[in-house]
Amino acid sequence: MDDKKIISGIKNKKEPYLSEFINKYGGVLKASIVKTIGNRDDLVIEILNDTLLAIWDNIDYFDENRSSFKNWCAGVAKYKAIDAIRKENRHESIDLDKVKNNISIEEDFSIDESGEILSLLDPEDRDIFKKLFIEGYSYDDLSNITEIPKDRLYNKVSRSKKKLKLQLGGKYD
């Protein structure tokens, strides 16, 4: 099946054309994703699904005068992979399963215990952690509020994570 039929079928939201698209371009999408993030099967499948949904929902943005359909789809996959990595880095946290003496599920863990954990940090770092990880501020917003450059915020958070991990009984790699 040629690209024009596939594009038209997807625009009309006909699922058989999506299947045809996957058969024809699935390898290209996966290759673009793997080239961007490496061979991480758990994340590749999630990004591939996000890419297919994005192409399905945004097919009207494809412009054959700007690029080929294949390249446009590969670009969508690449940017979905970049977004996934950014999201993963933004939400990077301590893996409690790897920390010794962590709180077990049977111990009736509550969010109030986060205060005890954060009390291990100095007041400025505690405030940064609360704003980023509890209140949901972005690094950009927090940089504007605190007037601390964003790169310095990343460094402070990284050092604080190391400190918490060590004080909670884990070893930092």
NUSEDO-843790 format. One record per residue (C-alpha): residue number from 1; x, y, z; chain; residue in one letter. Coordinates in nm, 3 decimals, m for minus. Layout:
# NUSEDO-843790
num:NUM	u:X	v:Y	w:Z	chaine:A	residu:a
...
//
This chain:
# NUSEDO-843790
num:1	u:0.000	v:0.000	w:0.000	chaine:A	residu:m
num:2	u:0.138	v:0.343	w:m0.087	chaine:A	residu:d
num:3	u:0.187	v:0.630	w:0.157	chaine:A	residu:d
num:4	u:m0.100	v:0.844	w:0.022	chaine:A	residu:k
num:5	u:m0.353	v:0.568	w:0.095	chaine:A	residu:k
num:6	u:m0.207	v:0.512	w:0.444	chaine:A	residu:i
num:7	u:m0.212	v:0.885	w:0.520	chaine:A	residu:i
num:8	u:m0.568	v:0.920	w:0.394	chaine:A	residu:s
num:9	u:m0.679	v:0.615	w:0.592	chaine:A	residu:g
num:10	u:m0.522	v:0.745	w:0.913	chaine:A	residu:i
num:11	u:m0.676	v:1.089	w:0.855	chaine:A	residu:k
num:12	u:m1.015	v:0.918	w:0.829	chaine:A	residu:n
num:13	u:m0.935	v:0.724	w:1.150	chaine:A	residu:k
num:14	u:m0.964	v:0.381	w:0.985	chaine:A	residu:k
num:15	u:m0.776	v:0.127	w:1.196	chaine:A	residu:e
num:16	u:m0.682	v:m0.113	w:0.912	chaine:A	residu:p
num:17	u:m0.465	v:0.165	w:0.771	chaine:A	residu:y
num:18	u:m0.294	v:0.203	w:1.107	chaine:A	residu:l
num:19	u:m0.210	v:m0.168	w:1.097	chaine:A	residu:s
num:20	u:m0.073	v:m0.125	w:0.746	chaine:A	residu:e
num:21	u:0.128	v:0.175	w:0.868	chaine:A	residu:f
num:22	u:0.272	v:m0.026	w:1.157	chaine:A	residu:i
num:23	u:0.371	v:m0.308	w:0.922	chaine:A	residu:n
num:24	u:0.541	v:m0.067	w:0.683	chaine:A	residu:k
num:25	u:0.701	v:0.182	w:0.925	chaine:A	residu:y
num:26	u:0.719	v:0.008	w:1.263	chaine:A	residu:g
num:27	u:1.085	v:m0.079	w:1.209	chaine:A	residu:g
num:28	u:1.171	v:0.278	w:1.113	chaine:A	residu:v
num:29	u:0.998	v:0.412	w:1.426	chaine:A	residu:l
num:30	u:1.170	v:0.162	w:1.653	chaine:A	residu:k
num:31	u:1.510	v:0.231	w:1.494	chaine:A	residu:a
num:32	u:1.463	v:0.605	w:1.545	chaine:A	residu:s
num:33	u:1.370	v:0.552	w:1.910	chaine:A	residu:i
num:34	u:1.657	v:0.309	w:1.979	chaine:A	residu:v
num:35	u:1.903	v:0.545	w:1.809	chaine:A	residu:k
num:36	u:1.787	v:0.823	w:2.042	chaine:A	residu:t
num:37	u:1.765	v:0.639	w:2.378	chaine:A	residu:i
num:38	u:1.957	v:0.316	w:2.332	chaine:A	residu:g
num:39	u:1.819	v:m0.035	w:2.351	chaine:A	residu:n
num:40	u:1.598	v:m0.011	w:2.660	chaine:A	residu:r
num:41	u:1.311	v:m0.246	w:2.581	chaine:A	residu:d
num:42	u:1.092	v:m0.129	w:2.869	chaine:A	residu:d
num:43	u:1.098	v:0.231	w:2.749	chaine:A	residu:l
num:44	u:1.110	v:0.160	w:2.372	chaine:A	residu:v
num:45	u:0.767	v:m0.004	w:2.372	chaine:A	residu:i
num:46	u:0.613	v:0.280	w:2.572	chaine:A	residu:e
num:47	u:0.763	v:0.542	w:2.339	chaine:A	residu:i
num:48	u:0.656	v:0.343	w:2.034	chaine:A	residu:l
num:49	u:0.297	v:0.342	w:2.160	chaine:A	residu:n
num:50	u:0.315	v:0.716	w:2.233	chaine:A	residu:d
num:51	u:0.454	v:0.774	w:1.884	chaine:A	residu:t
num:52	u:0.176	v:0.577	w:1.717	chaine:A	residu:l
num:53	u:m0.085	v:0.772	w:1.912	chaine:A	residu:l
num:54	u:0.083	v:1.103	w:1.824	chaine:A	residu:a
num:55	u:0.089	v:1.014	w:1.454	chaine:A	residu:i
num:56	u:m0.275	v:0.899	w:1.470	chaine:A	residu:w
num:57	u:m0.383	v:1.221	w:1.643	chaine:A	residu:d
num:58	u:m0.162	v:1.462	w:1.447	chaine:A	residu:n
num:59	u:m0.155	v:1.323	w:1.095	chaine:A	residu:i
num:60	u:m0.306	v:1.651	w:0.972	chaine:A	residu:d
num:61	u:0.023	v:1.824	w:1.053	chaine:A	residu:y
num:62	u:0.213	v:1.615	w:0.799	chaine:A	residu:f
num:63	u:0.317	v:1.833	w:0.504	chaine:A	residu:d
num:64	u:0.451	v:1.642	w:0.206	chaine:A	residu:e
num:65	u:0.619	v:1.960	w:0.082	chaine:A	residu:n
num:66	u:0.843	v:1.975	w:0.390	chaine:A	residu:r
num:67	u:0.955	v:1.611	w:0.418	chaine:A	residu:s
num:68	u:0.874	v:1.256	w:0.323	chaine:A	residu:s
num:69	u:0.616	v:1.069	w:0.528	chaine:A	residu:f
num:70	u:0.883	v:0.827	w:0.646	chaine:A	residu:k
num:71	u:1.108	v:1.109	w:0.770	chaine:A	residu:n
num:72	u:0.818	v:1.289	w:0.937	chaine:A	residu:w
num:73	u:0.723	v:0.972	w:1.126	chaine:A	residu:c
num:74	u:1.086	v:0.910	w:1.226	chaine:A	residu:a
num:75	u:1.102	v:1.269	w:1.353	chaine:A	residu:g
num:76	u:0.788	v:1.220	w:1.562	chaine:A	residu:v
num:77	u:0.944	v:0.904	w:1.711	chaine:A	residu:a
num:78	u:1.271	v:1.084	w:1.783	chaine:A	residu:k
num:79	u:1.101	v:1.371	w:1.965	chaine:A	residu:y
num:80	u:0.878	v:1.135	w:2.162	chaine:A	residu:k
num:81	u:1.195	v:0.953	w:2.272	chaine:A	residu:a
num:82	u:1.360	v:1.281	w:2.373	chaine:A	residu:i
num:83	u:1.046	v:1.378	w:2.568	chaine:A	residu:d
num:84	u:1.049	v:1.042	w:2.749	chaine:A	residu:a
num:85	u:1.413	v:1.086	w:2.851	chaine:A	residu:i
num:86	u:1.343	v:1.439	w:2.974	chaine:A	residu:r
num:87	u:1.046	v:1.313	w:3.173	chaine:A	residu:k
num:88	u:1.252	v:1.030	w:3.319	chaine:A	residu:e
num:89	u:1.532	v:1.268	w:3.418	chaine:A	residu:n
num:90	u:1.287	v:1.516	w:3.568	chaine:A	residu:r
num:91	u:1.134	v:1.244	w:3.785	chaine:A	residu:h
num:92	u:1.456	v:1.070	w:3.874	chaine:A	residu:e
num:93	u:1.449	v:0.977	w:4.239	chaine:A	residu:s
num:94	u:1.602	v:0.747	w:4.491	chaine:A	residu:i
num:95	u:1.512	v:0.382	w:4.433	chaine:A	residu:d
num:96	u:1.393	v:0.279	w:4.778	chaine:A	residu:l
num:97	u:1.421	v:m0.089	w:4.687	chaine:A	residu:d
num:98	u:1.798	v:m0.044	w:4.668	chaine:A	residu:k
num:99	u:1.827	v:0.144	w:4.997	chaine:A	residu:v
num:100	u:1.898	v:m0.069	w:5.304	chaine:A	residu:k
num:101	u:1.662	v:m0.038	w:5.601	chaine:A	residu:n
num:102	u:1.393	v:0.122	w:5.390	chaine:A	residu:n
num:103	u:1.037	v:0.146	w:5.516	chaine:A	residu:i
num:104	u:0.844	v:m0.172	w:5.447	chaine:A	residu:s
num:105	u:0.494	v:m0.169	w:5.308	chaine:A	residu:i
num:106	u:0.359	v:m0.329	w:5.625	chaine:A	residu:e
num:107	u:0.465	v:m0.027	w:5.833	chaine:A	residu:e
num:108	u:0.171	v:0.195	w:5.732	chaine:A	residu:d
num:109	u:0.378	v:0.453	w:5.546	chaine:A	residu:f
num:110	u:0.221	v:0.796	w:5.521	chaine:A	residu:s
num:111	u:0.320	v:1.109	w:5.332	chaine:A	residu:i
num:112	u:0.385	v:1.282	w:5.664	chaine:A	residu:d
num:113	u:0.703	v:1.076	w:5.697	chaine:A	residu:e
num:114	u:0.848	v:1.272	w:5.407	chaine:A	residu:s
num:115	u:0.898	v:1.554	w:5.656	chaine:A	residu:g
num:116	u:1.122	v:1.331	w:5.865	chaine:A	residu:e
num:117	u:1.326	v:1.236	w:5.562	chaine:A	residu:i
num:118	u:1.354	v:1.596	w:5.444	chaine:A	residu:l
num:119	u:1.460	v:1.707	w:5.792	chaine:A	residu:s
num:120	u:1.794	v:1.544	w:5.712	chaine:A	residu:l
num:121	u:1.860	v:1.830	w:5.468	chaine:A	residu:l
num:122	u:1.948	v:2.189	w:5.546	chaine:A	residu:d
num:123	u:1.654	v:2.435	w:5.526	chaine:A	residu:p
num:124	u:1.737	v:2.572	w:5.178	chaine:A	residu:e
num:125	u:1.770	v:2.225	w:5.023	chaine:A	residu:d
num:126	u:1.458	v:2.105	w:5.208	chaine:A	residu:r
num:127	u:1.262	v:2.395	w:5.058	chaine:A	residu:d
num:128	u:1.393	v:2.314	w:4.710	chaine:A	residu:i
num:129	u:1.294	v:1.947	w:4.747	chaine:A	residu:f
num:130	u:0.945	v:2.036	w:4.870	chaine:A	residu:k
num:131	u:0.885	v:2.274	w:4.583	chaine:A	residu:k
num:132	u:1.018	v:2.034	w:4.317	chaine:A	residu:l
num:133	u:0.896	v:1.696	w:4.433	chaine:A	residu:f
num:134	u:0.593	v:1.765	w:4.651	chaine:A	residu:i
num:135	u:0.447	v:2.090	w:4.517	chaine:A	residu:e
num:136	u:0.539	v:2.009	w:4.155	chaine:A	residu:g
num:137	u:0.733	v:2.320	w:4.052	chaine:A	residu:y
num:138	u:0.955	v:2.291	w:3.745	chaine:A	residu:s
num:139	u:1.324	v:2.375	w:3.761	chaine:A	residu:y
num:140	u:1.255	v:2.684	w:3.549	chaine:A	residu:d
num:141	u:0.984	v:2.810	w:3.785	chaine:A	residu:d
num:142	u:1.194	v:2.736	w:4.091	chaine:A	residu:l
num:143	u:1.493	v:2.913	w:3.937	chaine:A	residu:s
num:144	u:1.279	v:3.224	w:3.888	chaine:A	residu:n
num:145	u:1.138	v:3.208	w:4.241	chaine:A	residu:i
num:146	u:1.465	v:3.143	w:4.424	chaine:A	residu:t
num:147	u:1.688	v:3.337	w:4.184	chaine:A	residu:e
num:148	u:1.924	v:3.038	w:4.182	chaine:A	residu:i
num:149	u:2.045	v:2.949	w:3.831	chaine:A	residu:p
num:150	u:1.889	v:2.630	w:3.696	chaine:A	residu:k
num:151	u:2.223	v:2.449	w:3.659	chaine:A	residu:d
num:152	u:2.302	v:2.523	w:4.023	chaine:A	residu:r
num:153	u:1.958	v:2.387	w:4.124	chaine:A	residu:l
num:154	u:2.034	v:2.062	w:3.939	chaine:A	residu:y
num:155	u:2.364	v:2.036	w:4.128	chaine:A	residu:n
num:156	u:2.201	v:2.109	w:4.466	chaine:A	residu:k
num:157	u:1.931	v:1.846	w:4.405	chaine:A	residu:v
num:158	u:2.188	v:1.590	w:4.293	chaine:A	residu:s
num:159	u:2.404	v:1.647	w:4.603	chaine:A	residu:r
num:160	u:2.096	v:1.635	w:4.827	chaine:A	residu:s
num:161	u:1.985	v:1.305	w:4.674	chaine:A	residu:k
num:162	u:2.331	v:1.161	w:4.741	chaine:A	residu:k
num:163	u:2.317	v:1.287	w:5.098	chaine:A	residu:k
num:164	u:1.970	v:1.139	w:5.159	chaine:A	residu:l
num:165	u:2.065	v:0.809	w:5.005	chaine:A	residu:k
num:166	u:2.373	v:0.781	w:5.225	chaine:A	residu:l
num:167	u:2.187	v:0.885	w:5.541	chaine:A	residu:q
num:168	u:1.904	v:0.640	w:5.469	chaine:A	residu:l
num:169	u:2.151	v:0.353	w:5.460	chaine:A	residu:g
num:170	u:2.226	v:0.321	w:5.089	chaine:A	residu:g
num:171	u:2.556	v:0.346	w:4.914	chaine:A	residu:k
num:172	u:2.599	v:0.597	w:4.638	chaine:A	residu:y
num:173	u:2.753	v:0.459	w:4.319	chaine:A	residu:d
//
